């Protein structure tokens, strides 16, 4: 449902005028926002440009917007230092990890009055039980996206589809260990939060078996590949499917029978943020029901606010992919933060998965090279021996 921008902006300005701290309205600053790719309405397809609307509402706060493609790459960037961010959007388990490592600021909710619109079911969750460090941005599920023009419906329903040799070369896979291992673990019947080295090894073995069938390990690139029909099958997020299907109506979504990841992506402020108050004002803006509704209408992701959901186009608000029924949701599981040892074990095994073919190829090349060298040396010494013998014979004959 599209609304007149002028009316929206008027409402936003009224809200912001009464809720923004005076300091934020008088000092010009730029906040650095670090979010997932394609994860905010940007004005395309007749959508609201959220950042432009925010900068209109708060002329002295500019937004420098940057993107990442996985929780792990975001974490690595934060851990390495050298970059300052004011707002980040990690997933639930990463919020927990960042909080445990002292990498998040506690939020001042007096600057985030719109937090009152977040449903109680999305508060006091296990990754932030006291609601100190995060507010929900979106939530959703991971499932299978497939092209009905090429994929037999009899093959759909299970994560087995990602290992089906009929579709070799047309299968995409997550390019991050946590999501990839979760799929293997679910297929094998294990917890997606297991740290058991034996179970992680078995999961890695399953991922290695899949590798010859995989066209590419991807994240954001999945949009183009699936929309253009370059690939036919991919695991990905339900919200992104709803965006993709608008471009390619042959795409369908499946919640695998073995279970899947049910996630919340949250708005947080990293430790040492230079503009914490302004960051909280930006977070508050995103939680405004009108802004949230239009933002998530564009994204296709699910709202943690019933007030926002009521303002959405009913076609989205009632979509069973965006808002699955209770029976479907019961098969979902949330990620928990793994221990450092568990994370290192998974990362190490993931490296063996990604380099499996490379390692085999290098071994074969080295083996062939070694055999070639042995043959060359054998021929060289044999020829040299014959030449020596010929010289001795020639010398004897001349004598």
C-alpha positions as a Markdown table, in Angstrom:
| # | Residue | x | y | z |
|---|---|---|---|---|
| 1 | Unk | 0.0 | 0.0 | 0.0 |
| 2 | Unk | 1.6 | 3.2 | -1.2 |
| 3 | Unk | 1.0 | 6.4 | 0.7 |
| 4 | Unk | 1.4 | 10.0 | -0.3 |
| 5 | Unk | 5.0 | 11.0 | 0.7 |
| 6 | Unk | 4.1 | 14.5 | 1.7 |
| 7 | Unk | 1.6 | 13.3 | 4.3 |
| 8 | Unk | 4.1 | 10.8 | 5.6 |
| 9 | Unk | 6.8 | 13.3 | 5.8 |
| 10 | Unk | 4.6 | 15.8 | 7.7 |
| 11 | Unk | 3.7 | 13.1 | 10.2 |
| 12 | Unk | 7.4 | 12.1 | 10.6 |
| 13 | Unk | 8.4 | 15.7 | 11.1 |
| 14 | Unk | 5.8 | 16.1 | 13.9 |
| 15 | Unk | 6.9 | 13.0 | 15.6 |
| 16 | Unk | 10.6 | 13.8 | 15.3 |
| 17 | Unk | 10.2 | 17.3 | 16.6 |
| 18 | Unk | 8.6 | 16.2 | 19.8 |
| 19 | Unk | 10.9 | 13.2 | 20.4 |
| 20 | Unk | 14.4 | 14.3 | 19.3 |
| 21 | Unk | 16.9 | 15.6 | 21.9 |
| 22 | Unk | 17.7 | 19.2 | 21.3 |
| 23 | Unk | 21.4 | 18.5 | 20.8 |
| 24 | Unk | 20.6 | 16.3 | 17.8 |
| 25 | Unk | 18.7 | 19.1 | 16.1 |
| 26 | Unk | 21.5 | 21.7 | 16.5 |
| 27 | Unk | 24.8 | 19.9 | 15.8 |
| 28 | Unk | 25.5 | 18.6 | 12.3 |
| 29 | Unk | 26.8 | 15.0 | 12.4 |
| 30 | Unk | 27.1 | 12.0 | 10.1 |
| 31 | Unk | 26.2 | 8.6 | 11.4 |
| 32 | Unk | 27.7 | 5.4 | 9.8 |
| 33 | Unk | 25.1 | 2.7 | 9.3 |
| 34 | Unk | 26.3 | -0.8 | 8.6 |
| 35 | Unk | 23.5 | -3.1 | 7.2 |
| 36 | Unk | 23.0 | -6.1 | 5.1 |
| 37 | Unk | 22.9 | -5.5 | 1.3 |
| 38 | Unk | 19.5 | -4.7 | -0.1 |
| 39 | Unk | 18.0 | -4.4 | 3.4 |
| 40 | Unk | 16.4 | -0.9 | 3.4 |
| 41 | Unk | 13.8 | 0.7 | 1.2 |
| 42 | Unk | 15.7 | 3.0 | -1.2 |
| 43 | Unk | 13.1 | 4.7 | -3.3 |
| 44 | Unk | 13.1 | 2.2 | -6.2 |
| 45 | Unk | 9.9 | 0.6 | -7.3 |
| 46 | Unk | 7.8 | 3.5 | -6.0 |
| 47 | Unk | 9.0 | 2.7 | -2.4 |
| 48 | Unk | 9.8 | 5.2 | 0.4 |
| 49 | Unk | 13.5 | 6.2 | 0.4 |
| 50 | Unk | 14.0 | 5.7 | 4.2 |
| 51 | Unk | 17.4 | 7.4 | 4.4 |
| 52 | Unk | 16.2 | 10.4 | 2.5 |
| 53 | Unk | 13.1 | 10.6 | 4.6 |
| 54 | Unk | 15.2 | 10.5 | 7.8 |
| 55 | Unk | 17.5 | 13.2 | 6.5 |
| 56 | Unk | 14.5 | 15.4 | 5.7 |
| 57 | Unk | 13.2 | 14.9 | 9.2 |
| 58 | Unk | 16.6 | 15.5 | 10.8 |
| 59 | Unk | 18.5 | 17.9 | 8.6 |
| 60 | Unk | 21.5 | 18.0 | 10.9 |
| 61 | Unk | 22.0 | 14.2 | 10.8 |
| 62 | Unk | 23.3 | 12.7 | 7.6 |
| 63 | Unk | 23.6 | 8.9 | 7.0 |
| 64 | Unk | 26.7 | 7.2 | 5.5 |
| 65 | Unk | 25.3 | 3.8 | 4.5 |
| 66 | Unk | 27.5 | 0.8 | 4.1 |
| 67 | Unk | 26.7 | -2.9 | 3.6 |
| 68 | Unk | 27.9 | -6.4 | 4.5 |
| 69 | Unk | 26.9 | -9.8 | 3.2 |
| 70 | Unk | 27.1 | -12.0 | 6.3 |
| 71 | Unk | 27.2 | -11.8 | 10.1 |
| 72 | Unk | 30.7 | -13.2 | 10.0 |
| 73 | Unk | 32.1 | -10.6 | 7.7 |
| 74 | Unk | 30.5 | -7.9 | 9.7 |
| 75 | Unk | 32.0 | -9.3 | 12.9 |
| 76 | Unk | 35.4 | -9.5 | 11.4 |
| 77 | Unk | 35.2 | -5.9 | 10.3 |
| 78 | Unk | 34.2 | -4.8 | 13.8 |
| 79 | Unk | 36.9 | -6.9 | 15.5 |
| 80 | Unk | 39.6 | -5.7 | 13.2 |
| 81 | Unk | 38.9 | -2.1 | 14.1 |
| 82 | Unk | 39.9 | 0.9 | 12.0 |
| 83 | Unk | 36.3 | 1.6 | 11.1 |
| 84 | Unk | 33.7 | 3.4 | 13.2 |
| 85 | Unk | 30.0 | 2.5 | 13.0 |
| 86 | Unk | 27.1 | 4.0 | 14.8 |
| 87 | Unk | 24.3 | 1.5 | 13.8 |
| 88 | Unk | 24.8 | -2.1 | 12.9 |
| 89 | Unk | 22.2 | -4.9 | 12.1 |
| 90 | Unk | 23.4 | -8.3 | 13.3 |
| 91 | Unk | 21.3 | -11.4 | 13.5 |
| 92 | Unk | 20.2 | -12.8 | 16.9 |
| 93 | Unk | 23.1 | -15.1 | 17.6 |
| 94 | Unk | 25.6 | -12.4 | 16.5 |
| 95 | Unk | 24.0 | -9.9 | 18.9 |
| 96 | Unk | 24.6 | -12.4 | 21.7 |
| 97 | Unk | 28.2 | -12.9 | 20.6 |
| 98 | Unk | 28.9 | -9.2 | 20.4 |
| 99 | Unk | 27.3 | -8.6 | 23.8 |
| 100 | Unk | 29.3 | -11.4 | 25.4 |
| 101 | Unk | 32.5 | -9.9 | 24.0 |
| 102 | Unk | 31.7 | -6.4 | 25.2 |
| 103 | Unk | 31.3 | -5.0 | 21.7 |
| 104 | Unk | 27.9 | -3.3 | 22.1 |
| 105 | Unk | 26.7 | -0.2 | 23.8 |
| 106 | Unk | 23.6 | -0.4 | 26.1 |
| 107 | Unk | 20.7 | 1.5 | 24.5 |
| 108 | Unk | 19.2 | 4.6 | 26.1 |
| 109 | Unk | 15.5 | 3.9 | 25.5 |
| 110 | Unk | 14.5 | 7.4 | 26.3 |
| 111 | Unk | 15.8 | 8.2 | 22.8 |
| 112 | Unk | 13.8 | 5.3 | 21.4 |
| 113 | Unk | 10.2 | 5.9 | 22.5 |
| 114 | Unk | 8.9 | 3.9 | 19.5 |
| 115 | Unk | 10.2 | 0.8 | 21.1 |
| 116 | Unk | 6.7 | 0.6 | 22.7 |
| 117 | Unk | 5.4 | -0.6 | 19.3 |
| 118 | Unk | 7.5 | -3.8 | 19.4 |
| 119 | Unk | 5.4 | -6.7 | 20.3 |
| 120 | Unk | 6.0 | -8.4 | 23.6 |
| 121 | Unk | 6.8 | -11.7 | 21.8 |
| 122 | Unk | 9.9 | -10.1 | 20.4 |
| 123 | Unk | 11.2 | -8.8 | 23.8 |
| 124 | Unk | 13.3 | -10.6 | 26.4 |
| 125 | Unk | 14.5 | -13.1 | 23.8 |
| 126 | Unk | 17.4 | -15.4 | 24.6 |
| 127 | Unk | 20.0 | -13.5 | 22.7 |
| 128 | Unk | 19.3 | -10.3 | 24.7 |
| 129 | Unk | 17.2 | -11.4 | 27.6 |
| 130 | Unk | 17.2 | -8.0 | 29.4 |
| 131 | Unk | 16.7 | -5.9 | 26.2 |
| 132 | Unk | 19.9 | -4.0 | 26.9 |
| 133 | Unk | 21.6 | -4.0 | 23.5 |
| 134 | Unk | 19.1 | -4.5 | 20.7 |
| 135 | Unk | 15.7 | -3.8 | 19.2 |
| 136 | Unk | 14.2 | -6.0 | 16.4 |
| 137 | Unk | 14.5 | -4.7 | 12.9 |
| 138 | Unk | 12.9 | -7.7 | 11.0 |
| 139 | Unk | 12.4 | -11.4 | 11.4 |
| 140 | Unk | 12.0 | -14.3 | 9.0 |
| 141 | Unk | 12.9 | -17.8 | 8.1 |
| 142 | Unk | 15.4 | -19.6 | 5.9 |
| 143 | Unk | 14.1 | -21.9 | 3.3 |
| 144 | Unk | 14.4 | -23.2 | -0.3 |
| 145 | Unk | 13.8 | -21.1 | -3.4 |
| 146 | Unk | 13.3 | -23.1 | -6.6 |
| 147 | Unk | 12.4 | -22.5 | -10.2 |
| 148 | Unk | 9.2 | -24.3 | -11.1 |
| 149 | Unk | 10.1 | -24.3 | -14.8 |
| 150 | Unk | 13.0 | -26.7 | -14.2 |
| 151 | Unk | 12.5 | -28.4 | -10.8 |
| 152 | Unk | 10.2 | -31.4 | -10.5 |
| 153 | Unk | 7.7 | -30.7 | -7.7 |
| 154 | Unk | 8.1 | -34.3 | -6.6 |
| 155 | Unk | 11.7 | -33.4 | -5.5 |
| 156 | Unk | 10.6 | -30.5 | -3.3 |
| 157 | Unk | 9.9 | -30.5 | 0.4 |
| 158 | Unk | 13.3 | -31.5 | 1.9 |
| 159 | Unk | 16.8 | -30.1 | 2.1 |
| 160 | Unk | 17.6 | -33.2 | 0.0 |
| 161 | Unk | 16.9 | -31.0 | -3.0 |
| 162 | Unk | 20.3 | -29.3 | -2.5 |
| 163 | Unk | 22.0 | -32.7 | -3.0 |
| 164 | Unk | 19.9 | -33.9 | -5.9 |
| 165 | Unk | 22.3 | -34.8 | -8.8 |
| 166 | Unk | 19.5 | -34.1 | -11.4 |
| 167 | Unk | 20.2 | -30.4 | -10.8 |
| 168 | Unk | 24.0 | -30.4 | -10.7 |
| 169 | Unk | 25.5 | -27.1 | -11.7 |
| 170 | Unk | 22.2 | -25.3 | -11.1 |
| 171 | Unk | 22.4 | -25.3 | -7.3 |
| 172 | Unk | 23.5 | -22.3 | -5.2 |
| 173 | Unk | 24.7 | -22.6 | -1.6 |
| 174 | Unk | 25.3 | -20.1 | 1.3 |
| 175 | Unk | 28.7 | -18.6 | 1.3 |
| 176 | Unk | 29.0 | -18.6 | 5.1 |
| 177 | Unk | 29.6 | -21.4 | 7.5 |
| 178 | Unk | 26.8 | -20.9 | 10.0 |
| 179 | Unk | 24.0 | -21.1 | 7.5 |
| 180 | Unk | 25.6 | -23.8 | 5.4 |
| 181 | Unk | 26.3 | -26.0 | 8.5 |
| 182 | Unk | 22.8 | -25.4 | 9.7 |
| 183 | Unk | 21.3 | -26.9 | 6.5 |
| 184 | Unk | 23.6 | -30.0 | 6.8 |
| 185 | Unk | 22.8 | -30.4 | 10.5 |
| 186 | Unk | 19.1 | -30.2 | 9.9 |
| 187 | Unk | 19.3 | -32.7 | 7.1 |
| 188 | Unk | 21.2 | -35.1 | 9.4 |
| 189 | Unk | 18.7 | -34.5 | 12.2 |
| 190 | Unk | 21.2 | -32.6 | 14.5 |
| 191 | Unk | 20.7 | -29.4 | 16.4 |
| 192 | Unk | 21.6 | -26.3 | 14.4 |
| 193 | Unk | 23.5 | -25.2 | 17.5 |
| 194 | Unk | 25.6 | -28.3 | 18.0 |
| 195 | Unk | 29.2 | -28.0 | 18.9 |
| 196 | Unk | 29.9 | -31.7 | 19.0 |
| 197 | Unk | 33.1 | -32.2 | 16.9 |
| 198 | Unk | 31.9 | -35.5 | 15.6 |
| 199 | Unk | 28.6 | -34.1 | 14.4 |
| 200 | Unk | 30.3 | -31.0 | 12.9 |
| 201 | Unk | 32.7 | -33.3 | 11.1 |
| 202 | Unk | 29.8 | -35.4 | 9.7 |
| 203 | Unk | 28.1 | -32.2 | 8.6 |
| 204 | Unk | 31.2 | -31.0 | 6.9 |
| 205 | Unk | 31.4 | -34.4 | 5.1 |
| 206 | Unk | 27.9 | -33.9 | 3.8 |
| 207 | Unk | 28.7 | -30.4 | 2.6 |
| 208 | Unk | 31.8 | -31.8 | 0.8 |
| 209 | Unk | 29.5 | -34.4 | -0.9 |
| 210 | Unk | 27.4 | -31.5 | -2.1 |
| 211 | Unk | 30.2 | -29.4 | -3.5 |
| 212 | Unk | 30.5 | -31.1 | -7.0 |
| 213 | Unk | 26.8 | -30.2 | -7.6 |
| 214 | Unk | 27.1 | -26.5 | -6.5 |
| 215 | Unk | 27.3 | -23.8 | -9.2 |
| 216 | Unk | 28.5 | -21.2 | -6.7 |
| 217 | Unk | 28.7 | -20.3 | -3.1 |
| 218 | Unk | 26.9 | -16.9 | -2.9 |
| 219 | Unk | 25.1 | -14.4 | -0.7 |
| 220 | Unk | 23.7 | -11.2 | -2.4 |
| 221 | Unk | 24.6 | -12.6 | -5.8 |
| 222 | Unk | 21.7 | -15.0 | -5.4 |
| 223 | Unk | 19.2 | -12.3 | -6.6 |
| 224 | Unk | 20.6 | -12.0 | -10.1 |
| 225 | Unk | 21.3 | -15.7 | -10.5 |
| 226 | Unk | 17.8 | -16.9 | -9.5 |
| 227 | Unk | 15.9 | -14.0 | -11.1 |
| 228 | Unk | 17.6 | -14.6 | -14.5 |
| 229 | Unk | 17.3 | -18.4 | -14.3 |
| 230 | Unk | 21.0 | -18.9 | -14.2 |
| 231 | Unk | 20.5 | -21.1 | -11.2 |
| 232 | Unk | 17.4 | -23.1 | -10.3 |
| 233 | Unk | 17.7 | -23.9 | -6.6 |
| 234 | Unk | 19.0 | -21.9 | -3.6 |
| 235 | Unk | 18.6 | -21.7 | 0.1 |
| 236 | Unk | 17.9 | -18.2 | 1.2 |
| 237 | Unk | 15.7 | -15.9 | 3.3 |
| 238 | Unk | 11.9 | -15.7 | 2.9 |
| 239 | Unk | 11.9 | -12.0 | 2.7 |
| 240 | Unk | 14.3 | -11.9 | -0.2 |
| 241 | Unk | 12.2 | -14.6 | -2.0 |
| 242 | Unk | 9.3 | -12.2 | -1.9 |
| 243 | Unk | 11.4 | -9.6 | -3.7 |
| 244 | Unk | 12.8 | -12.1 | -6.2 |
| 245 | Unk | 9.4 | -13.5 | -7.2 |
| 246 | Unk | 8.3 | -10.1 | -8.3 |
| 247 | Unk | 11.0 | -10.2 | -11.0 |
| 248 | Unk | 10.6 | -14.0 | -11.7 |
| 249 | Unk | 7.1 | -15.4 | -11.1 |
| 250 | Unk | 8.4 | -18.9 | -11.8 |
| 251 | Unk | 10.1 | -19.0 | -8.4 |
| 252 | Unk | 8.5 | -20.7 | -5.4 |
| 253 | Unk | 9.5 | -21.1 | -1.7 |
| 254 | Unk | 9.5 | -24.1 | 0.5 |
| 255 | Unk | 9.9 | -24.6 | 4.3 |
| 256 | Unk | 12.0 | -27.8 | 4.5 |
| 257 | Unk | 10.4 | -30.6 | 6.5 |
| 258 | Unk | 13.5 | -31.3 | 8.5 |
| 259 | Unk | 13.4 | -27.8 | 10.0 |
| 260 | Unk | 15.0 | -24.4 | 9.3 |
| 261 | Unk | 16.6 | -21.3 | 10.9 |
| 262 | Unk | 14.1 | -18.8 | 12.4 |
| 263 | Unk | 15.9 | -15.5 | 12.9 |
| 264 | Unk | 15.6 | -12.0 | 14.1 |
| 265 | Unk | 17.8 | -9.2 | 12.7 |
| 266 | Unk | 18.3 | -6.4 | 15.2 |
| 267 | Unk | 19.4 | -2.8 | 15.4 |
| 268 | Unk | 22.4 | -2.3 | 17.7 |
| 269 | Unk | 25.1 | 0.3 | 18.5 |
| 270 | Unk | 28.7 | -0.9 | 18.6 |
| 271 | Unk | 31.0 | -0.1 | 21.5 |
| 272 | Unk | 32.7 | 3.3 | 21.0 |
| 273 | Unk | 30.2 | 4.7 | 18.5 |
| 274 | Unk | 30.9 | 8.4 | 18.0 |
| 275 | Unk | 27.3 | 9.5 | 17.7 |
| 276 | Unk | 25.3 | 7.2 | 20.0 |
| 277 | Unk | 22.4 | 9.7 | 20.6 |
| 278 | Unk | 21.9 | 10.3 | 16.9 |
| 279 | Unk | 22.2 | 6.5 | 16.3 |
| 280 | Unk | 19.3 | 6.0 | 18.7 |
| 281 | Unk | 17.3 | 8.7 | 16.9 |
| 282 | Unk | 17.8 | 6.8 | 13.7 |
| 283 | Unk | 16.7 | 3.5 | 15.3 |
| 284 | Unk | 13.7 | 5.2 | 16.7 |
| 285 | Unk | 12.8 | 6.5 | 13.2 |
| 286 | Unk | 13.0 | 2.9 | 11.8 |
| 287 | Unk | 10.6 | 1.7 | 14.5 |
| 288 | Unk | 7.9 | 4.3 | 13.7 |
| 289 | Unk | 4.9 | 2.1 | 12.5 |
| 290 | Unk | 4.5 | 4.1 | 9.3 |
| 291 | Unk | 8.1 | 4.0 | 8.4 |
| 292 | Unk | 8.5 | 0.3 | 9.4 |
| 293 | Unk | 5.4 | -0.6 | 7.4 |
| 294 | Unk | 6.6 | 1.0 | 4.2 |
| 295 | Unk | 10.2 | -0.2 | 4.7 |
| 296 | Unk | 9.2 | -3.8 | 5.2 |
| 297 | Unk | 6.6 | -3.7 | 2.4 |
| 298 | Unk | 9.5 | -3.0 | 0.1 |
| 299 | Unk | 11.9 | -5.6 | 1.8 |
| 300 | Unk | 9.3 | -8.4 | 2.0 |
| 301 | Unk | 10.6 | -9.2 | 5.5 |
| 302 | Unk | 8.3 | -9.7 | 8.6 |
| 303 | Unk | 7.6 | -7.0 | 11.2 |
| 304 | Unk | 8.1 | -7.4 | 14.9 |
| 305 | Unk | 5.4 | -4.7 | 15.4 |
| 306 | Unk | 1.7 | -5.4 | 15.0 |
| 307 | Unk | 1.1 | -1.7 | 14.7 |
| 308 | Unk | 3.3 | -1.6 | 11.6 |
| 309 | Unk | 1.8 | -4.8 | 10.2 |
| 310 | Unk | -1.7 | -3.3 | 10.4 |
| 311 | Unk | -0.5 | -0.5 | 8.0 |
| 312 | Unk | 0.9 | -2.9 | 5.4 |
| 313 | Unk | -0.7 | -4.0 | 2.2 |
| 314 | Unk | -2.9 | -7.0 | 3.3 |
| 315 | Unk | -1.4 | -9.1 | 0.5 |
| 316 | Unk | 2.0 | -9.0 | 2.3 |
| 317 | Unk | 0.6 | -9.0 | 5.9 |
| 318 | Unk | -1.3 | -12.2 | 5.1 |
| 319 | Unk | 1.4 | -13.9 | 3.0 |
| 320 | Unk | 2.2 | -17.3 | 4.4 |
| 321 | Unk | 5.8 | -17.0 | 3.4 |
| 322 | Unk | 6.3 | -13.8 | 5.3 |
| 323 | Unk | 4.0 | -14.8 | 8.2 |
| 324 | Unk | 4.0 | -18.6 | 8.4 |
| 325 | Unk | 1.4 | -20.4 | 10.5 |
| 326 | Unk | 2.2 | -21.8 | 14.0 |
| 327 | Unk | 2.6 | -25.3 | 12.7 |
| 328 | Unk | 5.3 | -24.2 | 10.3 |
| 329 | Unk | 7.0 | -21.9 | 12.8 |
| 330 | Unk | 7.2 | -24.9 | 15.2 |
| 331 | Unk | 9.8 | -26.5 | 12.9 |
| 332 | Unk | 12.0 | -23.4 | 13.1 |
| 333 | Unk | 15.0 | -23.0 | 15.4 |
| 334 | Unk | 16.9 | -19.9 | 16.3 |
| 335 | Unk | 20.7 | -19.8 | 16.2 |
| 336 | Unk | 22.6 | -19.4 | 19.5 |
| 337 | Unk | 26.0 | -18.0 | 19.8 |
| 338 | Unk | 28.6 | -20.8 | 19.7 |
| 339 | Unk | 31.6 | -20.9 | 22.0 |
| 340 | Unk | 35.0 | -19.7 | 20.6 |
| 341 | Unk | 36.1 | -23.3 | 20.3 |
| 342 | Unk | 32.9 | -24.3 | 18.5 |
| 343 | Unk | 33.2 | -21.4 | 16.1 |
| 344 | Unk | 36.8 | -22.2 | 15.3 |
| 345 | Unk | 36.0 | -25.8 | 14.7 |
| 346 | Unk | 33.2 | -24.9 | 12.3 |
| 347 | Unk | 35.3 | -22.3 | 10.5 |
| 348 | Unk | 38.2 | -24.8 | 10.1 |
| 349 | Unk | 35.9 | -27.5 | 8.7 |
| 350 | Unk | 34.2 | -25.0 | 6.4 |
| 351 | Unk | 37.7 | -24.2 | 5.0 |
| 352 | Unk | 38.2 | -27.8 | 4.2 |
| 353 | Unk | 34.8 | -27.8 | 2.4 |
| 354 | Unk | 35.5 | -24.8 | 0.3 |
| 355 | Unk | 39.0 | -26.0 | -0.6 |
| 356 | Unk | 38.3 | -29.7 | -1.0 |
| 357 | Unk | 38.5 | -29.7 | -4.8 |
| 358 | Unk | 41.4 | -27.3 | -4.8 |
| 359 | Unk | 43.4 | -29.5 | -2.4 |
| 360 | Unk | 42.6 | -32.6 | -4.5 |
| 361 | Unk | 43.7 | -30.9 | -7.7 |
| 362 | Unk | 46.9 | -29.6 | -6.2 |
| 363 | Unk | 47.7 | -33.1 | -4.9 |
| 364 | Unk | 47.1 | -34.6 | -8.3 |
| 365 | Unk | 49.2 | -32.0 | -10.0 |
| 366 | Unk | 52.1 | -32.5 | -7.6 |
| 367 | Unk | 51.8 | -36.3 | -8.0 |
| 368 | Unk | 51.9 | -36.1 | -11.8 |
| 369 | Unk | 54.8 | -33.6 | -11.6 |
| 370 | Unk | 56.7 | -36.0 | -9.3 |
| 371 | Unk | 56.1 | -38.9 | -11.6 |
| 372 | Unk | 57.2 | -36.8 | -14.6 |
| 373 | Unk | 60.4 | -35.7 | -12.8 |
| 374 | Unk | 61.2 | -39.4 | -12.0 |
| 375 | Unk | 60.7 | -40.4 | -15.6 |
| 376 | Unk | 62.7 | -37.4 | -16.8 |
| 377 | Unk | 65.6 | -38.3 | -14.5 |
| 378 | Unk | 65.5 | -41.9 | -15.5 |
| 379 | Unk | 65.7 | -41.1 | -19.2 |
| 380 | Unk | 68.4 | -38.5 | -18.6 |
| 381 | Unk | 70.7 | -40.8 | -16.7 |
| 382 | Unk | 70.0 | -43.7 | -19.1 |
| 383 | Unk | 70.9 | -41.5 | -22.1 |
| 384 | Unk | 74.0 | -40.2 | -20.3 |
| 385 | Unk | 75.0 | -43.7 | -19.5 |
| 386 | Unk | 74.7 | -44.8 | -23.1 |
| 387 | Unk | 76.7 | -41.8 | -24.3 |
| 388 | Unk | 79.5 | -42.6 | -21.8 |
| 389 | Unk | 79.5 | -46.2 | -23.0 |
| 390 | Unk | 79.6 | -45.1 | -26.6 |
| 391 | Unk | 82.5 | -42.8 | -25.9 |
| 392 | Unk | 84.4 | -45.7 | -24.2 |
| 393 | Unk | 83.7 | -47.9 | -27.2 |
| 394 | Unk | 84.9 | -45.3 | -29.7 |
| 395 | Unk | 88.1 | -44.7 | -27.7 |
| 396 | Unk | 88.8 | -48.5 | -27.5 |
| 397 | Unk | 88.3 | -48.9 | -31.3 |
| 398 | Unk | 90.6 | -46.0 | -32.1 |
| 399 | Unk | 93.3 | -47.5 | -29.9 |
